[in-house]
């Protein structure tokens, strides 16, 4: 299971490992780096699966919850940018983010 705060690190790690793979010449290290890349790709697939939890368990306005979550944790928008983009009160954005993060990180629904 991937935590919401770790989503942005996955893509950065894949890019970093691919750059390391191009520089490496030792066969054993190449296998280790390829394994790390594969693990990060599996984590990325887990993120896609966990995004469905938001749609499933937050039936009321599921698209809004999912979009706000993706803008915050995947696209990296700040709270003030979210308030401006969705034209909502700060407390409403916080409630949406809290509910969607809990649905995303819920272990028993995986």
N, C-alpha and C positions, 0 to 999 in steps of 0.2 A: 504494500500500500504506500502511495506517495502522499506526502503532506503538501498542503497548498503552498507553503512558503518555499518548497524545494523545486517547484515546477520550472522556474526560470533557469535554475542551475543545470538541469538535464541537457538542454540544448547547448549551453556553454561547454559542458563536459564533453559532449559528442564532438564538437568542433575542436576542442583541445586535444582529444585523443586521436582524432584523424590527422591533426598536424604532427603529433608525436609519431604516429604510424609511418608517415612519409619520411621521417628522419631516421627511424630505427633500421638497423641492418641485422641484428642478431635474431635468429629464428624464434627462440623461446620468448623473447620480449615482444616480438610481433604477435605471437599467439596470445600473450597476456593482454596486450592492448586491444586486440580484436575481441577478446572476451569482455573487456570493460565496455567497449562500444556496444556490444550485443546486450549487455545488462542495461545500459542507458536506454537503448531502443525498446527493451521490454518495459522499462519504467514509463517511457513515453506512451506505449500502448496501454499501460495501466491507467494513465491519466485520461485517455480517451474513454476507457470503460467507466472510470469513476465519474466522468462528466454526465453519464447517463443516470447516475444516482440522483443528480439534481433534478433532472426532468421527471424521474419516476416518483420521487418522494416529496417534491414540491409542486403539486399539481396546479395550484393557483399561480398563474403568471410564471410558469416554469421557464419560458424563453427569456423573460426579463432577468430572472435570477441567474440563469446560466450566462447571459451576456454580461451582466455586471461582474460576475465571478471571473469570466475570461478576461475582461478588460483590466481587472485589478491584478490578478495573479499570473496571467499569461502575457498580456500586453504591457503590463507594468504601469498603468495609469495611477496617479496619486488620488487621494480622497477628494481634493478640490477639483481635479479634472473630472472625476466621476460625477460630482455634484453639478458641475456645469453641463456636462454632456447629457445627463438624464433629467436635469432640471427638477431635482428632488431635494428634500431637506436632508441635512447631514445625518440626523438620527434614522431616517428611513433607509439611507444608503448603508449605515452600520447594521441595521436589522437584516437587510437583504444579504449583506456579505456574511453575517454571522450564520444565518439559516443555510445559505448555500455552502459555506465552508463545512458546517456540521454534516450536511448531507453528503458532501464530497468525501469527507474523511471518515464516514461511518463504516466501521469494520463489519458489522453484522449483516449488511446488505450487499456485500460483495459476493 
